[in-house]
Amino acid sequence: MPRSDRQDDRIQLLQGTLELLILRTLSWGALHGHGIAGAIQRESGNEFLVDHGSLYPALQRLERDGAVTAQWGESTTGRRARLYKLTPEGRRQLRRETTRWERILTAMRRVLKPADA
């Protein structure tokens, strides 16, 4: 039965993918949490909906691991917000994780669309 509500069809993020998407988003510049969630949603063509209940723990893990830093600043709407920024370690982690995901995608394509099919 087809779903009438597009939101119900959005893709659930696999464990570990949210951190990669956050790192990639922050590679474009510092953002606050709501901005990160919105950018991921836009860049995925509205396929990914980032739950704030998952976003902030992921940001805390990335900050604890030294991949991002956070400081209080002002959002684009002039409100006080915690702005997250990628660190050099975060850039290295982004490169490693991107390479790993590219390998996963290649392997998945091989399985889903074998050459002899």
Secondary structure, 3 states (H helix, E strand, C coil): CCCCCHHHHCCCCCCCHHHHHHHHHHCCCCEEHHHHHHHHHHHCCCCCCCCHHHHHHHHHHHHHCCCEEEEEEECCCCCEEEEEEECHHHHHHHHHHHHHHHHHHHHHHHHHCCCCC
